[in-house]
Amino acid sequence: MDRGDLDALIEERVRYTVKYAAENSPFYRKWFENHGVKPGDIKAHEDLLELPVISGKTIRENQPPETRDFLFKSVGWEDVFTIHETSGTSGTPKSFFLTWEDWERYAEKYARIFRSQGFGQGDRVVVCASYGMNVGANTMTLAARQVGMSIIPEGKCTFPLRVIETYRPTGIVGSVFKLLNLARRMQAQGINPRESGVNRLVVGGEAFAEESRNYLSELWGCPVYNTYGSTEGTMCGECSEISGLHVPEDFVHADVYDPHLDEFVPEGECGRVVLSTLLPVGAKAGNLLLNYDTEDTTVVLTRKKCACGRTHMKILTPQREAETVWVEGAPFNRVDVERGVFQSENMDHLTGEYEAFLYGTEDEEETILRVSVECKNPDKCDRDLIQENFARSFLKYKPPLSRAYEEGSFRILFNFAGPRDLELYKIKGRPKRLVDRR
C-alpha cells in the first residue's frame, strides 16, 4: 500500500480504536473522563500526543488483586477465547484477554514476517519457543497456516536430533544461544549444521549483536532473521533485506518518544517505544492499549519503501531499558557486552556463552565490569587476544567510558571459565547476562 493510503488507513483506525476504547474498556472510559479527553477529538496519530502515557504498572494497578475486576478487558467473557499473562519478572503478571479476532490479527502479523523472510509452501519449521501463557509460539503456529508451511512444535531446543534427520526442517525459531547449543550438539553427533537442510533461522524475543548473528549464520550456513514481539501485540520482523524490522503499521501504531515521554523524537534519534493498538473498523479486541510505554528503546530507520517492496516503516531492533546500565554518565546495554564477546577472532576460543557483572564502591571512585566467558578449552584460550578485542569493541563508541578506562576509574576484568562453569548454568529460567551488583 502506498504511504499516503497507509497513513489514511492508520488515521481511520486511530479514530475507531479510540471510540471503541471509550465505549468498551472500563479503564479507558474512566481514564478519558479523568483527563478531560473527548474521544471524538482524537482524529490523527499526532493527537495521541495529547493523551497520557500508560505503563505496565498502570495495567497491574487496574486488575486483581488491586481492583475487583480486570478494567482493561474490553469484551464480555463470552467473547474471550484465551487468557494470557506476562512473565511477571517485575511484579504481578499483567493479564491479557484475546478474542479469536485478536488471534487472527496476531497470526496475520506473523504470517507477513515469515513471508517477508522467504518462507512459503512446503517449508517445515521447528519452533523452540514455549507454548503456554506467552503468545509467541502459538502465534507462529497459527501464522503457518496462512503461509502454507508446517510447524514442528517442540517448544524447546533440547529436542532429539532425530527430528532434524527425520523431518529435515528448513527453518528453526529460537534464541541465539539455543541455536548455538543445538549446533554444538549436532556437531558432537557428527551432523554438520550447514548440511542439515536448514536454510533460515529466526531469532525472536531478545535483541542481539550483529557479531553474534554473523557467527550463528556462519555456523549454520544460512541467513539469520530477527523478530520482536510481545503479548501486547507488537510483532515486528526483518525482511529478506535484513536492514531493520518492519512495523505492522495498520495493526499497531508505534511512536518513539523522548526519555521524559513528552514528545516524539525526530526520525533517526533513539527513544522509548510507545505503542497503540489499531483495530479495523467494526472489529473487537479483548484488550487494547493506547500510548503504552513498552520500556524498550529504538530508532525509526526509515519510512521509505523498502527494496523488498514493503512500505511499512522500519525500526532498529528494540533494546530493553531493564538491560541497560549507566557508568560515568554513559549507558551501555547487554548487547554491547555481547558484541565484545562475539568478535570474530574470539570465536576460535569461545563458545559464545557469557555473563557480566558490574561492581562499584560506595564512593563510586572505581567501577568494575567483570566479564565471564566460556572457553572451549581454558588452557589453550588466547586470553590477551580476547581481552584486547573485547575492550576495543566495547569502548569504541563510548568516549566517556573510554576516558574512564584510560584513567583507571572504570576497569574491565575477565574470568575465563571452562564448559558449563558459568553462574548462569546454575539458575533456572532465562539467564540475566548483565547484572548490576553495585
C-alpha positions as CSV (number, residue, x, y, z in Angstrom):
1,M,0.0,0.0,0.0
2,D,1.3,3.4,-0.9
3,R,2.4,5.6,2.1
4,G,-0.5,8.1,1.6
5,D,-3.1,5.3,1.5
6,L,-1.5,3.6,4.5
7,D,-1.5,6.9,6.5
8,A,-5.2,7.4,5.7
9,L,-5.9,3.9,6.9
10,I,-4.0,4.4,10.1
11,E,-5.9,7.6,10.9
12,E,-9.2,5.9,10.3
13,R,-8.2,3.1,12.7
14,V,-6.9,5.5,15.3
15,R,-10.4,7.2,15.4
16,Y,-12.2,3.9,15.5
17,T,-9.9,2.4,18.2
18,V,-10.3,5.4,20.5
19,K,-14.1,5.3,20.1
20,Y,-14.0,1.5,20.8
21,A,-11.9,2.1,23.9
22,A,-14.3,4.8,25.2
23,E,-17.3,2.5,24.7
24,N,-15.9,-0.9,25.7
25,S,-12.9,-0.5,28.1
26,P,-13.8,0.3,31.7
27,F,-10.3,1.7,32.2
28,Y,-10.3,4.0,29.2
29,R,-13.9,5.2,29.8
30,K,-12.8,6.4,33.2
31,W,-9.4,7.5,32.0
32,F,-10.8,9.8,29.3
33,E,-13.2,11.3,31.9
34,N,-10.4,11.9,34.5
35,H,-8.2,13.6,31.9
36,G,-10.9,15.6,30.2
37,V,-10.3,13.9,26.9
38,K,-13.1,13.8,24.3
39,P,-12.6,10.7,22.2
40,G,-14.0,12.5,19.1
41,D,-11.2,15.0,19.3
42,I,-8.6,12.2,18.6
43,K,-8.6,12.2,14.8
44,A,-5.0,11.7,13.8
45,H,-2.0,9.9,15.2
46,E,-0.4,13.2,16.2
47,D,-3.4,13.7,18.5
48,L,-2.3,10.7,20.6
49,L,0.4,13.1,22.0
50,E,-2.5,14.7,23.8
51,L,-3.1,11.5,25.7
52,P,-1.1,10.5,28.8
53,V,1.3,7.6,28.5
54,I,0.5,4.4,30.5
55,S,2.8,1.6,31.6
56,G,2.8,-2.0,32.8
57,K,2.4,-0.5,36.3
58,T,-0.9,1.0,35.1
59,I,-2.2,-2.4,33.9
60,R,-1.3,-4.1,37.2
61,E,-3.0,-1.3,39.2
62,N,-6.2,-2.0,37.3
63,Q,-6.6,-5.7,37.7
64,P,-6.9,-8.1,40.7
65,P,-5.7,-8.1,43.4
66,E,-5.6,-4.2,43.2
67,T,-9.1,-4.0,41.8
68,R,-12.1,-6.3,41.8
69,D,-12.3,-6.6,38.0
70,F,-10.0,-6.5,35.0
71,L,-10.5,-3.0,33.9
72,F,-8.5,-3.3,30.7
73,K,-10.7,-6.2,29.5
74,S,-12.8,-4.7,26.7
75,V,-15.2,-7.6,25.8
76,G,-17.6,-9.8,27.7
77,W,-16.4,-13.2,29.0
78,E,-18.4,-14.9,26.2
79,D,-16.0,-13.3,23.6
80,V,-12.8,-14.2,25.5
81,F,-11.0,-17.1,23.7
82,T,-7.8,-17.3,25.7
83,I,-6.3,-15.7,28.7
84,H,-2.6,-14.8,28.9
85,E,-0.1,-13.4,31.4
86,T,3.3,-11.8,31.0
87,S,6.2,-13.4,32.9
88,G,5.8,-11.2,35.9
89,T,9.5,-10.6,36.4
90,S,8.8,-7.1,37.6
91,G,5.9,-7.9,39.9
92,T,2.4,-9.3,39.4
93,P,2.0,-10.7,35.9
94,K,-0.1,-8.5,33.5
95,S,-3.2,-10.2,32.3
96,F,-4.4,-10.1,28.7
97,F,-7.6,-11.4,27.2
98,L,-7.6,-12.4,23.5
99,T,-10.7,-12.9,21.3
100,W,-10.5,-15.1,18.2
101,E,-10.3,-11.9,16.2
102,D,-7.3,-10.9,18.1
103,W,-5.6,-14.2,17.3
104,E,-6.4,-13.8,13.6
105,R,-4.7,-10.4,13.6
106,Y,-1.7,-11.7,15.6
107,A,-1.4,-14.5,13.1
108,E,-1.7,-12.1,10.1
109,K,1.2,-10.0,11.5
110,Y,3.5,-13.0,12.0
111,A,2.5,-14.6,8.6
112,R,3.7,-11.4,7.0
113,I,7.0,-11.7,8.8
114,F,7.5,-15.3,7.7
115,R,6.6,-14.5,4.1
116,S,9.0,-11.5,4.0
117,Q,11.8,-13.8,5.1
118,G,11.1,-16.2,2.2
119,F,9.2,-18.9,4.0
120,G,6.4,-20.5,1.9
121,Q,4.6,-23.6,1.0
122,G,6.4,-26.8,1.9
123,D,8.7,-25.3,4.5
124,R,9.0,-27.2,7.8
125,V,9.8,-25.0,10.8
126,V,10.8,-26.1,14.3
127,V,9.5,-23.7,16.9
128,C,11.8,-23.6,20.0
129,A,9.6,-21.2,22.0
130,S,7.4,-22.1,24.9
131,Y,3.7,-22.9,24.3
132,G,1.7,-21.5,27.2
133,M,0.9,-18.2,28.7
134,N,3.3,-16.5,26.2
135,V,1.7,-15.9,22.8
136,G,4.7,-16.2,20.5
137,A,4.8,-19.9,19.8
138,N,1.0,-20.1,19.2
139,T,1.1,-17.1,17.0
140,M,3.7,-18.6,14.8
141,T,1.8,-21.9,14.6
142,L,-1.4,-20.1,13.5
143,A,0.6,-18.0,11.0
144,A,2.0,-21.1,9.4
145,R,-1.5,-22.0,8.1
146,Q,-1.7,-18.7,6.1
147,V,1.8,-19.2,4.7
148,G,1.3,-22.9,3.8
149,M,4.2,-24.3,5.9
150,S,4.4,-27.0,8.5
151,I,5.3,-26.4,12.2
152,I,7.2,-28.8,14.4
153,P,6.1,-27.5,17.8
154,E,9.0,-28.7,20.0
155,G,8.8,-25.7,22.4
156,K,12.4,-26.3,23.5
157,C,15.7,-26.6,21.6
158,T,16.7,-29.7,23.5
159,F,14.6,-31.9,21.2
160,P,16.1,-35.2,20.0
161,L,18.4,-34.8,16.9
162,R,16.4,-37.4,15.1
163,V,13.9,-34.6,14.5
164,I,16.5,-32.9,12.2
165,E,17.4,-36.2,10.4
166,T,13.8,-37.4,10.1
167,Y,11.8,-34.3,9.2
168,R,14.6,-32.3,7.5
169,P,13.3,-28.9,8.8
170,T,14.0,-25.9,6.5
171,G,13.9,-23.4,9.4
172,I,14.2,-23.1,13.2
173,V,12.9,-20.4,15.5
174,G,14.8,-19.9,18.8
175,S,17.2,-17.6,20.7
176,V,20.8,-17.1,19.6
177,F,22.1,-19.3,22.4
178,K,19.6,-22.0,21.9
179,L,20.6,-22.2,18.3
180,L,24.3,-22.2,19.1
181,N,23.8,-25.0,21.6
182,L,21.8,-27.0,19.1
183,A,24.6,-26.6,16.5
184,R,27.1,-27.8,19.0
185,R,25.0,-30.9,19.9
186,M,24.7,-31.7,16.2
187,Q,28.5,-31.4,15.6
188,A,29.2,-33.7,18.6
189,Q,27.0,-36.3,16.9
190,G,28.7,-35.9,13.6
191,I,25.9,-33.8,12.0
192,N,27.1,-30.7,10.1
193,P,24.5,-27.9,10.7
194,R,25.4,-26.4,7.3
195,E,24.4,-29.7,5.6
196,S,21.2,-30.3,7.7
197,G,18.7,-28.8,5.2
198,V,18.0,-25.8,7.5
199,N,18.2,-22.7,5.3
200,R,16.8,-20.0,7.5
201,L,17.0,-19.2,11.2
202,V,14.6,-16.8,13.1
203,V,15.7,-15.3,16.4
204,G,12.9,-13.9,18.5
205,G,12.4,-12.5,21.9
206,E,15.6,-10.5,22.5
207,A,18.0,-8.1,20.9
208,F,21.4,-9.4,19.9
209,A,24.6,-8.1,18.5
210,E,25.4,-8.2,14.7
211,E,28.5,-10.1,15.6
212,S,26.5,-12.9,17.2
213,R,24.2,-13.0,14.2
214,N,27.2,-13.3,11.9
215,Y,28.7,-16.1,13.9
216,L,25.4,-18.0,14.0
217,S,24.9,-17.5,10.3
218,E,28.4,-18.8,9.6
219,L,27.9,-21.9,11.8
220,W,24.6,-22.8,10.1
221,G,25.5,-21.6,6.6
222,C,22.2,-19.6,6.3
223,P,20.7,-16.2,7.0
224,V,19.5,-15.3,10.5
225,Y,16.4,-13.1,10.8
226,N,15.4,-11.0,13.7
227,T,11.9,-10.6,15.2
228,Y,10.5,-8.5,18.0
229,G,7.1,-9.3,19.6
230,S,5.2,-9.1,22.8
231,T,1.9,-10.2,24.4
232,E,0.8,-6.6,23.9
233,G,0.8,-7.3,20.1
234,T,3.9,-5.6,18.5
235,M,5.3,-8.3,16.3
236,C,7.8,-6.6,14.0
237,G,10.2,-8.6,11.8
238,E,13.1,-8.3,9.4
239,C,12.5,-9.0,5.8
240,S,14.9,-10.5,3.3
241,E,16.9,-7.3,3.2
242,I,17.9,-7.6,6.9
243,S,18.1,-3.8,7.3
244,G,15.7,-3.1,10.1
245,L,12.4,-4.5,11.4
246,H,9.1,-3.7,9.6
247,V,6.4,-2.5,11.9
248,P,2.8,-3.7,11.0
249,E,1.6,-0.1,11.0
250,D,-2.0,-1.0,10.1
251,F,-2.4,-3.1,13.3
252,V,-0.1,-1.4,15.8
253,H,1.0,2.2,15.9
254,A,4.5,2.7,17.2
255,D,5.8,6.1,18.2
256,V,9.2,6.9,19.6
257,Y,9.2,9.3,22.5
258,D,11.9,11.2,24.3
259,P,13.1,9.8,27.7
260,H,10.6,12.1,29.5
261,L,7.8,10.8,27.4
262,D,6.8,14.3,26.5
263,E,7.1,14.4,22.7
264,F,8.1,12.4,19.6
265,V,11.8,12.3,18.8
266,P,12.9,13.1,15.3
267,E,13.4,10.3,12.9
268,G,16.9,8.7,13.4
269,E,17.1,9.5,17.1
270,C,16.8,7.0,19.9
271,G,13.8,7.0,22.2
272,R,11.2,4.9,24.0
273,V,8.8,2.7,22.0
274,V,5.2,3.8,22.8
275,L,2.6,1.6,21.1
276,S,-1.1,1.9,20.5
277,T,-3.4,-1.0,19.3
278,L,-5.1,-0.3,16.0
279,L,-8.4,-2.0,15.2
280,P,-10.0,-2.4,11.8
281,V,-13.4,-0.6,11.7
282,G,-16.0,-2.9,13.2
283,A,-13.5,-5.2,15.0
284,K,-13.5,-6.2,18.7
285,A,-10.5,-6.6,21.0
286,G,-10.1,-8.4,24.3
287,N,-7.6,-5.9,25.4
288,L,-6.4,-2.7,23.7
289,L,-3.7,-0.2,24.7
290,L,-3.3,3.5,23.8
291,N,0.1,5.2,24.3
292,Y,1.6,2.2,26.1
293,D,5.2,2.6,27.2
294,T,7.0,-0.7,26.3
295,E,10.1,0.4,28.3
296,D,12.1,-0.6,25.2
297,T,14.2,1.8,23.1
298,T,14.6,2.0,19.4
299,V,15.3,4.3,16.4
300,V,13.0,4.8,13.4
301,L,15.3,3.9,10.5
302,T,13.1,4.9,7.5
303,R,9.5,5.3,6.3
304,K,10.5,4.9,2.7
305,K,9.6,2.0,0.5
306,C,11.9,-1.0,1.2
307,A,13.8,-2.8,-1.5
308,C,11.7,-5.8,-0.7
309,G,8.7,-3.8,-1.9
310,R,7.1,-3.2,1.5
311,T,6.1,0.3,2.6
312,H,5.8,-0.3,6.4
313,M,8.4,1.7,8.3
314,K,11.5,0.0,9.7
315,I,13.0,0.3,13.1
316,L,16.2,-0.7,14.8
317,T,16.0,-3.8,17.0
318,P,14.5,-2.5,20.3
319,Q,16.6,-2.9,23.4
320,R,15.2,-3.3,26.9
321,E,15.9,-0.5,29.3
322,A,16.0,-3.1,32.1
323,E,19.1,-4.4,30.4
324,T,20.8,-1.0,30.2
325,V,23.2,0.3,32.9
326,W,24.9,3.7,33.4
327,V,28.6,4.3,34.2
328,E,30.3,7.7,34.2
329,G,27.2,9.2,32.7
330,A,27.2,6.8,29.8
331,P,24.7,4.0,29.1
332,F,25.6,0.5,27.8
333,N,23.4,-2.5,27.2
334,R,23.7,-6.3,27.4
335,V,24.1,-6.2,23.6
336,D,27.2,-4.0,23.9
337,V,28.8,-6.7,26.1
338,E,27.7,-9.4,23.6
339,R,29.3,-7.5,20.7
340,G,32.6,-7.6,22.5
341,V,32.4,-11.3,23.2
342,F,31.5,-12.3,19.7
343,Q,34.4,-10.6,17.9
344,S,35.3,-13.0,15.1
345,E,38.8,-13.8,16.3
346,N,37.5,-14.5,19.8
347,M,35.2,-17.3,18.5
348,D,38.1,-19.6,17.7
349,H,38.4,-19.9,21.5
350,L,34.9,-19.2,22.9
351,T,31.5,-20.9,22.8
352,G,29.7,-17.5,22.9
353,E,28.2,-18.1,26.4
354,Y,28.9,-15.2,28.7
355,E,27.7,-13.3,31.7
356,A,28.8,-9.9,33.1
357,F,28.6,-8.2,36.5
358,L,29.0,-4.6,37.4
359,Y,30.6,-3.7,40.8
360,G,31.2,-0.3,42.4
361,T,32.5,1.1,45.7
362,E,30.3,3.2,47.9
363,D,32.0,6.4,46.9
364,E,31.9,5.3,43.2
365,E,35.7,6.1,42.8
366,E,36.0,2.8,40.8
367,T,33.6,0.8,38.8
368,I,34.4,-2.7,37.6
369,L,32.8,-4.7,34.8
370,R,33.6,-8.4,35.3
371,V,33.1,-10.4,32.2
372,S,33.0,-14.2,32.4
373,V,33.3,-16.0,29.1
374,E,33.0,-19.8,28.5
375,C,36.1,-21.2,26.7
376,K,36.2,-24.3,24.6
377,N,39.5,-25.1,26.2
378,P,40.5,-22.7,29.1
379,D,44.1,-24.0,29.0
380,K,44.6,-23.1,25.3
381,C,42.5,-19.9,25.3
382,D,44.3,-16.8,23.9
383,R,43.3,-14.6,26.9
384,D,45.2,-11.5,25.8
385,L,43.6,-11.5,22.3
386,I,40.1,-11.9,23.8
387,Q,40.6,-9.1,26.3
388,E,42.0,-6.7,23.7
389,N,39.3,-7.5,21.1
390,F,36.6,-7.0,23.7
391,A,37.9,-3.7,25.1
392,R,38.4,-2.3,21.6
393,S,34.8,-3.2,20.5
394,F,33.1,-2.3,23.8
395,L,34.7,1.1,24.2
396,K,34.7,2.1,20.5
397,Y,31.6,4.3,20.6
398,K,31.6,5.3,24.3
399,P,34.0,8.2,24.8
400,P,33.1,8.8,28.5
401,L,33.7,5.1,29.3
402,S,36.9,5.0,27.2
403,R,38.3,8.0,29.1
404,A,37.4,6.5,32.5
405,Y,39.0,3.2,31.3
406,E,42.2,5.0,30.4
407,E,42.2,6.9,33.7
408,G,41.6,3.8,35.7
409,S,38.2,4.7,37.3
410,F,36.5,2.1,35.0
411,R,38.1,-1.3,34.8
412,I,37.2,-4.5,32.9
413,L,38.2,-7.8,34.5
414,F,37.9,-11.2,32.8
415,N,37.1,-14.6,34.1
416,F,37.9,-17.5,31.7
417,A,35.6,-20.3,32.6
418,G,35.5,-23.9,31.4
419,P,32.5,-25.6,29.7
420,R,29.3,-25.1,31.9
421,D,31.2,-23.3,34.7
422,L,29.4,-20.0,34.4
423,E,26.9,-19.0,37.1
424,L,24.0,-18.9,34.6
425,Y,24.1,-22.7,34.3
426,K,23.0,-22.9,38.0
427,I,20.0,-20.7,37.6
428,K,16.6,-21.8,36.2
429,G,14.8,-19.8,33.6
430,R,16.2,-17.2,31.1
431,P,19.7,-16.1,32.3
432,K,20.3,-12.4,33.0
433,R,23.6,-11.8,31.2
434,L,24.3,-8.3,32.6
435,V,23.8,-7.9,36.3
436,D,24.3,-4.6,38.1
437,R,25.7,-5.5,41.6
438,R,26.6,-2.0,42.7
